[in-house]
Amino acid sequence: MSVVSDFEVLVSALVRALLLLRPEILRSDEAKYSMRDLEAFSDLDEFRRHCAERMADALLRGSYEDWMQWFSKRHNLVVPGVTDCPVGVVEVFQRRHLFVHNGGVVNSLYLLKIEGLSEPPVIGKRLTISEAYLQGAIHKLTVAGIKLVIALAAKLFPDPETIKSIDSLVSSITYELLMAGRYISVEEVNVWHLTFVQHPSPRLVAMVNIWISRKAMRGMRAIREEVEAWDTETLADKFKLAKLALLERHEEAYALVKRLIANEELAMRSWQEWPLFEGLRRYETESEFEPIGQSVQPFEATHTDEPAPE
């Protein structure tokens, strides 16, 4: 229930933001106001905010399908796996509805809404929420929310500088997901990001994040061939390091980490936290080297507020 409610809050915030940034949309509101109603507002901007709140509240009383239709058909925001209402996402909302209104017991309305789901339950069955189901629901709605935010931002602000900021936002979100061990979400978000990212550097970052997640979920064999074929000869040292770390060429990678940190080309936070370097940090411990963080403590202390690495 909390997961679905959080997603509803996100959609509500996005709808309000879109209406405030594109106030011409409010002209489609057919509500009528009297002079007495209008006198309650100090200026036109306050009235517009009120209209945006009213329209958003009305939309949120509908279903997930209604929300996505509002984005896709009325505002031409098409996000594969989100606005096309995939049955897996719709089922999460319908199961929440069952628990709130029918004690979790399957009824005909639930089955109608999830048409296309493999192995649907029978009418009268009481559903449960297992840990695996909950984790799956969190994944589905997390990915859907990220895609919706990024796609709407790119549509509203298509200028090159803002697109760079949006790419950085994807990288920051991915970093937090990696830190939380949500590798399946990292993979899905970054595979989608690769379908439209334009600049070379964020594209390479997305590729690295995909490989990190696939390696964590399915082992080295899932990525070895692709990573070995990756030509990093002309790329920045951070990408050379990523290749070495992914392939567990620890001796070369560790030497490069030390050099990049000494040259302030790699943040200490990246070395200490980034899952990409997990094997390298174990290598450091097992080899009984002096921890890198101890040898560069003054540098670390002056960079405690650095943003998450891309």
C-alpha positions as a LaTeX table, in Angstrom:
\begin{tabular}{lrrr}
\hline
Residue & $x$ (\AA) & $y$ (\AA) & $z$ (\AA) \\
\hline
Met1 & 0.00 & 0.00 & 0.00 \\
Ser2 & 2.83 & 2.40 & 0.81 \\
Val3 & 4.64 & 1.62 & $-2.43$ \\
Val4 & 1.55 & 2.39 & $-4.53$ \\
Ser5 & 0.76 & 5.48 & $-2.46$ \\
Asp6 & 4.29 & 6.82 & $-3.01$ \\
Phe7 & 3.89 & 6.35 & $-6.75$ \\
Glu8 & 0.59 & 8.23 & $-6.64$ \\
Val9 & 2.32 & 11.11 & $-4.85$ \\
Leu10 & 4.97 & 11.17 & $-7.59$ \\
Val11 & 2.36 & 11.23 & $-10.37$ \\
Ser12 & 0.46 & 13.99 & $-8.56$ \\
Ala13 & 3.64 & 16.08 & $-8.31$ \\
Leu14 & 4.43 & 15.56 & $-11.99$ \\
Val15 & 0.92 & 16.54 & $-13.07$ \\
Arg16 & 1.04 & 19.70 & $-10.96$ \\
Ala17 & 4.48 & 20.60 & $-12.30$ \\
Leu18 & 3.35 & 20.12 & $-15.89$ \\
Leu19 & 0.25 & 22.28 & $-15.35$ \\
Leu20 & 2.26 & 25.07 & $-13.74$ \\
Leu21 & 4.88 & 25.01 & $-16.49$ \\
Arg22 & 2.28 & 24.77 & $-19.24$ \\
Pro23 & $-0.66$ & 26.82 & $-17.91$ \\
Glu24 & $-2.34$ & 26.75 & $-21.33$ \\
Ile25 & $-3.39$ & 23.18 & $-20.50$ \\
Leu26 & $-5.73$ & 24.61 & $-17.88$ \\
Arg27 & $-7.86$ & 26.11 & $-20.64$ \\
Ser28 & $-9.33$ & 22.66 & $-21.21$ \\
Asp29 & $-10.78$ & 22.73 & $-17.68$ \\
Glu30 & $-14.53$ & 23.10 & $-18.10$ \\
Ala31 & $-15.18$ & 24.12 & $-14.49$ \\
Lys32 & $-17.14$ & 27.34 & $-14.04$ \\
Tyr33 & $-16.28$ & 29.95 & $-11.40$ \\
Ser34 & $-18.40$ & 32.77 & $-10.03$ \\
Met35 & $-17.14$ & 36.25 & $-9.21$ \\
Arg36 & $-17.27$ & 35.28 & $-5.54$ \\
Asp37 & $-14.95$ & 32.34 & $-6.26$ \\
Leu38 & $-12.49$ & 34.57 & $-8.08$ \\
Glu39 & $-12.43$ & 37.16 & $-5.30$ \\
Ala40 & $-10.81$ & 34.59 & $-3.04$ \\
Phe41 & $-7.57$ & 34.76 & $-5.05$ \\
Ser42 & $-5.06$ & 37.60 & $-4.82$ \\
Asp43 & $-3.84$ & 37.34 & $-8.42$ \\
Leu44 & $-4.01$ & 35.26 & $-11.58$ \\
Asp45 & $-1.03$ & 33.08 & $-10.63$ \\
Glu46 & $-2.73$ & 32.01 & $-7.40$ \\
Phe47 & $-5.88$ & 31.18 & $-9.34$ \\
Arg48 & $-3.87$ & 29.12 & $-11.82$ \\
Arg49 & $-2.27$ & 27.19 & $-8.96$ \\
His50 & $-5.72$ & 26.48 & $-7.61$ \\
Cys51 & $-6.89$ & 25.24 & $-11.02$ \\
Ala52 & $-3.81$ & 23.04 & $-11.34$ \\
Glu53 & $-4.47$ & 21.51 & $-7.92$ \\
Arg54 & $-8.10$ & 20.91 & $-8.85$ \\
Met55 & $-7.26$ & 19.26 & $-12.18$ \\
Ala56 & $-4.54$ & 17.11 & $-10.62$ \\
Asp57 & $-6.83$ & 15.95 & $-7.81$ \\
Ala58 & $-9.53$ & 15.03 & $-10.31$ \\
Leu59 & $-7.06$ & 13.05 & $-12.42$ \\
Leu60 & $-5.64$ & 11.20 & $-9.41$ \\
Arg61 & $-9.10$ & 9.91 & $-8.54$ \\
Gly62 & $-8.89$ & 7.81 & $-11.71$ \\
Ser63 & $-6.94$ & 4.62 & $-12.36$ \\
Tyr64 & $-3.34$ & 4.07 & $-13.41$ \\
Glu65 & $-4.61$ & 3.67 & $-16.96$ \\
Asp66 & $-6.34$ & 7.06 & $-16.74$ \\
Trp67 & $-3.13$ & 8.73 & $-15.58$ \\
Met68 & $-1.03$ & 7.22 & $-18.35$ \\
Gln69 & $-3.63$ & 8.09 & $-20.97$ \\
Trp70 & $-3.51$ & 11.71 & $-19.77$ \\
Phe71 & 0.25 & 11.78 & $-20.26$ \\
Ser72 & 0.42 & 9.83 & $-23.52$ \\
Lys73 & $-2.66$ & 10.82 & $-25.49$ \\
Arg74 & $-3.24$ & 14.34 & $-24.25$ \\
His75 & 0.39 & 15.43 & $-23.92$ \\
Asn76 & 2.22 & 13.06 & $-26.26$ \\
Leu77 & 4.49 & 11.67 & $-23.56$ \\
Val78 & 5.14 & 8.09 & $-24.64$ \\
Val79 & 7.31 & 6.03 & $-22.29$ \\
Pro80 & 7.63 & 2.32 & $-23.19$ \\
Gly81 & 6.95 & 0.10 & $-20.22$ \\
Val82 & 5.06 & 2.87 & $-18.42$ \\
Thr83 & 2.47 & 4.80 & $-20.41$ \\
Asp84 & 1.53 & 1.68 & $-22.38$ \\
Cys85 & 0.20 & 0.25 & $-19.09$ \\
Pro86 & 2.14 & $-3.05$ & $-18.90$ \\
Val87 & 0.07 & $-5.70$ & $-17.17$ \\
Gly88 & 2.71 & $-6.28$ & $-14.48$ \\
Val89 & 2.51 & $-2.66$ & $-13.30$ \\
Val90 & $-1.29$ & $-2.56$ & $-13.56$ \\
Glu91 & $-1.50$ & $-5.73$ & $-11.46$ \\
Val92 & 0.35 & $-4.05$ & $-8.58$ \\
Phe93 & $-2.31$ & $-1.33$ & $-8.45$ \\
Gln94 & $-5.13$ & $-3.82$ & $-8.79$ \\
Arg95 & $-3.78$ & $-6.03$ & $-5.99$ \\
Arg96 & $-3.56$ & $-2.99$ & $-3.72$ \\
His97 & $-7.18$ & $-2.22$ & $-4.68$ \\
Leu98 & $-8.18$ & $-5.79$ & $-3.77$ \\
Phe99 & $-6.61$ & $-5.51$ & $-0.32$ \\
Val100 & $-8.16$ & $-2.14$ & 0.39 \\
His101 & $-11.66$ & $-2.96$ & $-0.84$ \\
Asn102 & $-12.06$ & $-6.74$ & $-0.90$ \\
Gly103 & $-9.76$ & $-8.22$ & 1.72 \\
Gly104 & $-7.40$ & $-9.48$ & $-0.93$ \\
Val105 & $-9.99$ & $-11.85$ & $-2.42$ \\
Val106 & $-9.87$ & $-12.11$ & $-6.22$ \\
Asn107 & $-13.00$ & $-10.88$ & $-7.99$ \\
Ser108 & $-14.07$ & $-10.49$ & $-11.62$ \\
Leu109 & $-13.00$ & $-6.82$ & $-11.78$ \\
Tyr110 & $-9.45$ & $-7.74$ & $-10.79$ \\
Leu111 & $-9.30$ & $-10.43$ & $-13.48$ \\
Leu112 & $-10.69$ & $-8.04$ & $-16.08$ \\
Lys113 & $-8.01$ & $-5.46$ & $-15.30$ \\
Ile114 & $-5.12$ & $-7.92$ & $-15.45$ \\
Glu115 & $-6.11$ & $-9.61$ & $-18.70$ \\
Gly116 & $-2.95$ & $-10.94$ & $-20.30$ \\
Leu117 & $-1.23$ & $-11.89$ & $-17.04$ \\
Ser118 & 0.22 & $-15.38$ & $-17.17$ \\
Glu119 & $-1.39$ & $-17.83$ & $-14.75$ \\
Pro120 & $-4.00$ & $-15.48$ & $-13.25$ \\
Pro121 & $-5.60$ & $-16.59$ & $-9.95$ \\
Val122 & $-9.15$ & $-17.89$ & $-9.79$ \\
Ile123 & $-12.10$ & $-15.93$ & $-8.44$ \\
Gly124 & $-12.41$ & $-16.32$ & $-4.68$ \\
Lys125 & $-8.71$ & $-16.95$ & $-4.04$ \\
Arg126 & $-7.26$ & $-14.81$ & $-1.26$ \\
Leu127 & $-4.00$ & $-13.29$ & $-2.44$ \\
Thr128 & $-0.99$ & $-12.70$ & $-0.21$ \\
Ile129 & 2.05 & $-10.45$ & $-0.37$ \\
Ser130 & 5.28 & $-12.40$ & $-0.22$ \\
Glu131 & 8.68 & $-10.77$ & 0.13 \\
Ala132 & 9.44 & $-11.69$ & $-3.49$ \\
Tyr133 & 6.20 & $-10.08$ & $-4.68$ \\
Leu134 & 6.90 & $-6.92$ & $-2.67$ \\
Gln135 & 10.42 & $-6.62$ & $-4.04$ \\
Gly136 & 9.05 & $-7.09$ & $-7.55$ \\
Ala137 & 6.42 & $-4.40$ & $-6.99$ \\
Ile138 & 9.04 & $-1.98$ & $-5.66$ \\
His139 & 11.17 & $-2.66$ & $-8.74$ \\
Lys140 & 8.31 & $-2.14$ & $-11.20$ \\
Leu141 & 7.13 & 1.13 & $-9.67$ \\
Thr142 & 10.65 & 2.45 & $-9.07$ \\
Val143 & 11.59 & 1.96 & $-12.71$ \\
Ala144 & 8.25 & 3.33 & $-13.93$ \\
Gly145 & 8.64 & 6.42 & $-11.75$ \\
Ile146 & 12.21 & 7.10 & $-12.87$ \\
Lys147 & 11.29 & 6.72 & $-16.54$ \\
Leu148 & 8.29 & 9.00 & $-16.19$ \\
Val149 & 10.29 & 11.75 & $-14.44$ \\
Ile150 & 13.18 & 11.63 & $-16.90$ \\
Ala151 & 10.96 & 11.48 & $-19.99$ \\
Leu152 & 8.81 & 14.39 & $-18.83$ \\
Ala153 & 11.86 & 16.49 & $-17.96$ \\
Ala154 & 13.39 & 15.83 & $-21.38$ \\
Lys155 & 10.13 & 16.77 & $-23.10$ \\
Leu156 & 9.69 & 20.00 & $-21.14$ \\
Phe157 & 13.33 & 21.11 & $-21.35$ \\
Pro158 & 14.89 & 19.83 & $-24.60$ \\
Asp159 & 17.76 & 22.33 & $-24.69$ \\
Pro160 & 21.25 & 20.75 & $-24.75$ \\
Glu161 & 22.38 & 22.05 & $-21.35$ \\
Thr162 & 19.31 & 20.71 & $-19.58$ \\
Ile163 & 19.65 & 17.37 & $-21.35$ \\
Lys164 & 23.17 & 17.13 & $-19.88$ \\
Ser165 & 21.68 & 17.74 & $-16.43$ \\
Ile166 & 19.06 & 15.06 & $-17.07$ \\
Asp167 & 21.80 & 12.58 & $-18.04$ \\
Ser168 & 23.59 & 13.42 & $-14.79$ \\
Leu169 & 20.35 & 12.87 & $-12.88$ \\
Val170 & 20.04 & 9.38 & $-14.36$ \\
Ser171 & 23.62 & 8.66 & $-13.29$ \\
Ser172 & 22.96 & 9.89 & $-9.73$ \\
Ile173 & 19.76 & 7.85 & $-9.43$ \\
Thr174 & 21.60 & 4.82 & $-10.77$ \\
Tyr175 & 24.35 & 5.29 & $-8.20$ \\
Glu176 & 21.80 & 5.26 & $-5.37$ \\
Leu177 & 20.18 & 2.13 & $-6.80$ \\
Leu178 & 23.58 & 0.43 & $-7.04$ \\
Met179 & 24.31 & 1.33 & $-3.43$ \\
Ala180 & 20.98 & $-0.24$ & $-2.45$ \\
Gly181 & 21.78 & $-3.40$ & $-4.41$ \\
Arg182 & 18.82 & $-2.94$ & $-6.77$ \\
Tyr183 & 20.67 & $-4.29$ & $-9.77$ \\
Ile184 & 17.65 & $-5.33$ & $-11.81$ \\
Ser185 & 16.34 & $-1.75$ & $-11.63$ \\
Val186 & 19.77 & $-0.40$ & $-12.60$ \\
Glu187 & 19.85 & $-2.64$ & $-15.65$ \\
Glu188 & 16.35 & $-1.72$ & $-16.83$ \\
Val189 & 16.74 & 2.03 & $-16.31$ \\
Asn190 & 20.08 & 2.21 & $-18.09$ \\
Val191 & 19.07 & $-0.03$ & $-20.99$ \\
Trp192 & 16.20 & 2.40 & $-21.51$ \\
His193 & 18.52 & 5.40 & $-21.10$ \\
Leu194 & 20.73 & 4.06 & $-23.90$ \\
Thr195 & 17.80 & 4.32 & $-26.32$ \\
Phe196 & 17.94 & 8.12 & $-26.29$ \\
Val197 & 21.09 & 9.39 & $-24.56$ \\
Gln198 & 23.08 & 11.52 & $-27.01$ \\
His199 & 26.39 & 12.49 & $-25.40$ \\
Pro200 & 29.24 & 9.95 & $-25.43$ \\
Ser201 & 30.25 & 10.17 & $-21.76$ \\
Pro202 & 26.82 & 9.48 & $-20.16$ \\
Arg203 & 26.32 & 6.75 & $-22.76$ \\
Leu204 & 29.50 & 5.03 & $-21.59$ \\
Val205 & 28.48 & 5.52 & $-17.95$ \\
Ala206 & 25.15 & 3.81 & $-18.69$ \\
Met207 & 26.97 & 0.89 & $-20.34$ \\
Val208 & 29.25 & 0.48 & $-17.33$ \\
Asn209 & 26.30 & 0.54 & $-14.93$ \\
Ile210 & 24.55 & $-2.15$ & $-16.99$ \\
Trp211 & 27.65 & $-4.34$ & $-16.82$ \\
Ile212 & 28.00 & $-3.81$ & $-13.06$ \\
Ser213 & 24.41 & $-4.91$ & $-12.50$ \\
Arg214 & 24.58 & $-7.90$ & $-14.85$ \\
Lys215 & 27.81 & $-9.09$ & $-13.29$ \\
Ala216 & 26.31 & $-8.79$ & $-9.80$ \\
Met217 & 23.19 & $-10.75$ & $-10.81$ \\
Arg218 & 24.59 & $-13.31$ & $-13.26$ \\
Gly219 & 28.34 & $-13.43$ & $-12.82$ \\
Met220 & 31.36 & $-12.62$ & $-14.94$ \\
Arg221 & 30.28 & $-14.84$ & $-17.83$ \\
Ala222 & 27.32 & $-12.52$ & $-18.49$ \\
Ile223 & 29.60 & $-9.60$ & $-19.37$ \\
Arg224 & 33.10 & $-10.88$ & $-20.13$ \\
Glu225 & 32.84 & $-10.99$ & $-23.92$ \\
Glu226 & 31.32 & $-7.51$ & $-24.25$ \\
Val227 & 33.72 & $-5.88$ & $-21.78$ \\
Glu228 & 36.80 & $-7.50$ & $-23.31$ \\
Ala229 & 35.71 & $-6.20$ & $-26.72$ \\
Trp230 & 35.25 & $-2.67$ & $-25.35$ \\
Asp231 & 37.99 & $-0.45$ & $-26.80$ \\
Thr232 & 39.04 & 2.04 & $-24.13$ \\
Glu233 & 42.35 & 3.02 & $-25.74$ \\
Thr234 & 41.22 & 6.56 & $-26.62$ \\
Leu235 & 38.85 & 7.04 & $-23.67$ \\
Ala236 & 39.39 & 8.82 & $-20.36$ \\
Asp237 & 41.27 & 6.93 & $-17.65$ \\
Lys238 & 38.10 & 6.45 & $-15.60$ \\
Phe239 & 36.73 & 4.22 & $-18.36$ \\
Lys240 & 40.01 & 2.30 & $-18.62$ \\
Leu241 & 39.70 & 1.75 & $-14.87$ \\
Ala242 & 36.09 & 0.59 & $-15.22$ \\
Lys243 & 37.13 & $-2.05$ & $-17.77$ \\
Leu244 & 39.97 & $-3.31$ & $-15.58$ \\
Ala245 & 37.72 & $-3.45$ & $-12.50$ \\
Leu246 & 34.91 & $-5.25$ & $-14.33$ \\
Leu247 & 37.35 & $-7.87$ & $-15.64$ \\
Glu248 & 38.95 & $-8.20$ & $-12.16$ \\
Arg249 & 42.40 & $-7.31$ & $-13.39$ \\
His250 & 43.11 & $-6.18$ & $-9.86$ \\
Glu251 & 46.82 & $-5.38$ & $-9.96$ \\
Glu252 & 46.51 & $-3.01$ & $-12.93$ \\
Ala253 & 43.25 & $-1.52$ & $-11.67$ \\
Tyr254 & 44.58 & $-0.88$ & $-8.17$ \\
Ala255 & 47.65 & 0.94 & $-9.50$ \\
Leu256 & 45.39 & 3.10 & $-11.69$ \\
Val257 & 43.06 & 3.86 & $-8.75$ \\
Lys258 & 45.99 & 5.14 & $-6.70$ \\
Arg259 & 47.19 & 7.34 & $-9.55$ \\
Leu260 & 43.75 & 8.78 & $-10.28$ \\
Ile261 & 43.10 & 9.59 & $-6.63$ \\
Ala262 & 46.52 & 11.20 & $-6.28$ \\
Asn263 & 45.75 & 13.34 & $-9.34$ \\
Glu264 & 42.27 & 14.19 & $-7.99$ \\
Glu265 & 40.67 & 12.52 & $-11.01$ \\
Leu266 & 38.80 & 10.00 & $-8.84$ \\
Ala267 & 36.87 & 11.00 & $-5.73$ \\
Met268 & 37.57 & 9.14 & $-2.51$ \\
Arg269 & 33.85 & 8.57 & $-2.13$ \\
Ser270 & 33.85 & 6.68 & $-5.43$ \\
Trp271 & 36.68 & 4.44 & $-4.28$ \\
Gln272 & 35.17 & 3.81 & $-0.87$ \\
Glu273 & 31.55 & 3.22 & $-1.93$ \\
Trp274 & 31.08 & 2.48 & $-5.63$ \\
Pro275 & 30.08 & $-1.19$ & $-6.18$ \\
Leu276 & 32.31 & $-1.23$ & $-9.27$ \\
Phe277 & 35.32 & $-1.30$ & $-6.90$ \\
Glu278 & 34.02 & $-3.91$ & $-4.46$ \\
Gly279 & 36.41 & $-6.58$ & $-5.74$ \\
Leu280 & 39.30 & $-4.11$ & $-5.74$ \\
Arg281 & 38.64 & $-3.16$ & $-2.12$ \\
Arg282 & 38.74 & $-6.85$ & $-1.17$ \\
Tyr283 & 41.97 & $-7.18$ & $-3.14$ \\
Glu284 & 43.45 & $-4.30$ & $-1.12$ \\
Thr285 & 42.46 & $-5.95$ & 2.17 \\
Glu286 & 43.62 & $-9.44$ & 1.21 \\
Ser287 & 46.94 & $-8.08$ & $-0.10$ \\
Glu288 & 47.46 & $-6.19$ & 3.19 \\
Phe289 & 48.21 & $-2.94$ & 1.40 \\
Glu290 & 48.00 & 0.31 & 3.32 \\
Pro291 & 44.40 & 1.45 & 2.70 \\
Ile292 & 44.29 & 4.18 & 0.10 \\
Gly293 & 42.05 & 6.31 & 2.31 \\
Gln294 & 44.69 & 6.47 & 5.04 \\
Ser295 & 47.43 & 7.66 & 2.74 \\
Val296 & 45.37 & 10.53 & 1.31 \\
Gln297 & 43.41 & 11.62 & 4.35 \\
Pro298 & 43.90 & 15.40 & 3.83 \\
Phe299 & 42.54 & 15.14 & 0.29 \\
Glu300 & 39.56 & 13.13 & 1.50 \\
Ala301 & 38.74 & 15.63 & 4.23 \\
Thr302 & 38.46 & 18.49 & 1.76 \\
His303 & 36.01 & 16.60 & $-0.45$ \\
Thr304 & 33.40 & 15.36 & 2.01 \\
Asp305 & 30.59 & 17.21 & 0.22 \\
Glu306 & 31.32 & 15.94 & $-3.27$ \\
Pro307 & 28.30 & 14.76 & $-5.27$ \\
Ala308 & 27.84 & 11.09 & $-6.04$ \\
Pro309 & 30.15 & 9.95 & $-8.87$ \\
Glu310 & 28.76 & 9.44 & $-12.33$ \\
\hline
\end{tabular}
